[in-house]
């Protein structure tokens, strides 16, 4: 199983970091989790084109996690040599979001159908809205859905992807909670959005201060990993942006609460379990 951090940025535009997105590849499944800005550039840099995706998983419907879902839908359609369905799994209201995207793309779809004689089908999207406790298959991998706490954003979910040998939990955003602990139990790897609350608290901006009560700090993510017996903690979606040569400082804060392997870094950082 290979895990690639496609985008490690935050809602604030960053010239060095794309928006939140993670790629999970197993022998029989290629899965995109969340679709932040610039996701297709990073996906292509990781050697994966949209038609190669077995599924897109969406942890929640905050704009920074779905900014480029429209690009994934369009490019999957245009690059496929024949009509192929793109499956999108997400929390309740995902269908509403996709319906809105498709409405916005209607002129473009018609333009392309009118222009390309060999393009005789419209985009085929299958949305599956899932809730904690659900499970489903993606290729040869199995996926379980767990509850997360990102209130007032509700509902939000995490995904656990298992192949025959390894498992990874994609925690999305949120603070520690029982649902996340249960989903992470015994996982090989756990990928989590993190903030440096010590830095954020020093910034005199009310809107930035608001993020403190619904995002895990580095320390909290490490504590979740320890409680669940996770072997490998992967930090991503850094707020504020992880700066060059700060990796050791961030890692050390996690290592004070977690004795396993810690990975963090720039976009396209990857690890193989």
N, C-alpha and C positions, 0 to 999 in steps of 0.2 A: 504494500500500500504506500502510495506517494502522496504527500500533502504539500501543496504549493500556495503560499500567500500571494495571491494575484494583486490585491490592493490592500494596503495597510493604513490608508489615510482616514481622515475624519470628514464631517460635513464641510469643514472649511477647505477651500481649494488649496492644493499643495502641488507645486511644480514637480516634486520628487515622488509623490505617492498618489496612486489611483484610489478610488473609493473602495469600500469594503467588499471583498470577494475572495473566496477560497476555492481551490480546485482539489478534489480528491479523486485519485486514480487507483483502481485495482485491476487485476488481470481481466475482469469482465465488466467493469463499469467505469464510466468517466462522468463525474458529477460536479456541477458548478453550484456553489452555495453563495447566494446573494449576488447582486449585479450592480455594484457601485460604478461611479463614473470612470470611464476608460477601461472597462473590464475586457472588451474585445482586443484591445492592443496588448494587454497583459496576457490574455488567454492565448493569443497567437504567439507571443514570445515564449510561452511555456510549451509550444508545439502542438496546441489543440485548436482546431477550427470548429465553429459552431455546429456543423452537422455531425461532429464526432461525439457530441454530448448525449448521454443517455437520459439526463434529467437536469432540471434546474430546481434547487431547493431555496425557499425564501423563509428566513427566520422571522421577519416582521416587515411591516409596510411603511416604516420611516423612509422618507425620500432618499436618503443617502444609500440605502440598501437596494433600491430598485430603480435608481436614476437611469441606468442603461439597459433595463430589461427590454425596452423597445428596440434597441440596437441588436440585442441577442435574438429577438423574435424575427426581425427583418432579415438579418444576415443569415440566420439558420435557413430561412425560406429561400433566399436568393442563391445561396451556395449549394443547396441540396440538388443533386441531379434528377431527383424525382420527388413526388409528394411524400413528405415524411412528417410525422407528428412530433412536435416538441411538447414534452410533458413538464408541467410546472406544479410543484407541490408547495403549498404555503398555508398560512393560517386563514381562518374565516375572513372574508372580504377580498381575498386574492382574486377571485373571479371578477369582482367589481373593478378592481384595478386593471386587470387584463382587458376587460371589455372596454374600458376607457382608452387604453393604449391602442387597441385595435380600431376604435373610432377615429383616433387621431391619425392613424396610419392609412385610413381608407383612401385618400387621394393618391398617396404614393403607390399603394397596391394597384390601383387602377392604372396609373401611369405605366407601371412595369408590365402589367398584363397587356396593355395596348402596344407596347414597344417590342416585347420579346415573344416571338412566335413560338418558341419552344417552352415557354413558361405558361402552362395551361391550368395551373392549380393555385389556389389562394393559400395563405399561411394556415397550417393546421395546428391548433393549439389545444391541448387537453389540460385543463386546470383541475387539480385535485386538492380540495381544502381539507386539511388534516388538523387533528387536535391531539393533545397529550394522551398517550396510551395507544395511539394508532401505530401500525407498522405496515410496511409495503416493501416490495422488491424493486430494485433498480439494476437491470442487467443481472449479474450474478451476485450482487451485494444485497444485503438486507438493511433496512432503515427503520429505526424506532424514533418516535416523536416524544419529546418531554416538555414539561412546562418550564417557563422561565418567568422572571419578575422584572419587567421593564415599565411598570406602571408610572404614569397613566396610559402608556401605550399597551393596549390589550386587544386580543390576546397575542402573546409572543411565544415562540417555540424554539427548541433546540433539536438537533438531529444527531442520532448516533448511527454511524455507518459501519457495518461489520462485513468482512469477507470471511473466508474460511480460516484465516490466521490472525488478523488484526482488527482493531476497532478504533474509531476516532469520534469524538463528540465535538460538534460545531455549536458553541454556546450562544452565538449572536451577542446581542447587547443585554444588559441587565445586571442585577445584583444577586449575590448568593441566595439560593432558595433550596428547599427540599427536593423539588422536582429535578433541578439540575444535578444535585448530589446523587440522586438515584440513577439518573441517566449516565452519569460519569463513572459509576461504580465499576472498578476493575478495568476501565478502558486503557488502551495503550497510549492514546494521546487525547488531549483536550485543548481545543483552540478557543481563545476567549478575547473579546474586546476588553481593553484595559485603559484606565486613566491614571495619571499621576495626581492624586487628590492633593498632595502637598504643594504642587505647583499651581494647580487650578485655584486653590484657596487664596493665593496671593494676588490674583488678577481682579481688579475692581470693576467687574462687569457682571451685572445681575443675570444676564442670559447664560453666561458661561457658568456662573455659580449654580444655576439650576441643574446642570448635568451631574452634580455630585450625588444626588439621591437616587439615581437610576442607572448608574454604571459601576461595574466592579473596578476597584482599585487593583493595582498590580498585586498588592498583598492579599486582597480578598480572593483573587483568582488563584493564587498559590495555595491559599488555605482550602479552597474548594478541591483542588487537585489532591492535596494531602488527605483530606477527609475521605475522598473516593478511592484512594489507592491508585491514582493514575501514575503511569510511568514517565510520561513526557508532556510537559506544559508548553503550549505554543501561544505566544502573546501577539496580538495584532490590533489594528484599528486604534492607533495610539492617539490619546488626547492628553496634553498637547503633542504635536508631532515629535516623534523620536528623532533627535538630531544626530548628525554624524559624530561618532566616537562616544555616544551616550549608552551604547548597548550594555556595557559592563555595569553601569550604574543602575539601569532598569533591572537587569538580571539579578543583581545583588539584592535588590529589594524583594524579589520573588524568592530567592534562595534562602532568605531568612525564615521562610515559612514552608519551603518545599525542598526535599532532598533529591528529587529526580532530575532528569535532563530538562533544560530550559532552552527554548529556541525563540528568537525574535530577530528582526532585521528589516531590510528594505523589501520593496515589492520583488516578487519572484524568488524570495527565500523559500527553500524547499527542504524536506526531510523524507527519508524513506524508512518505514518501519520494518 
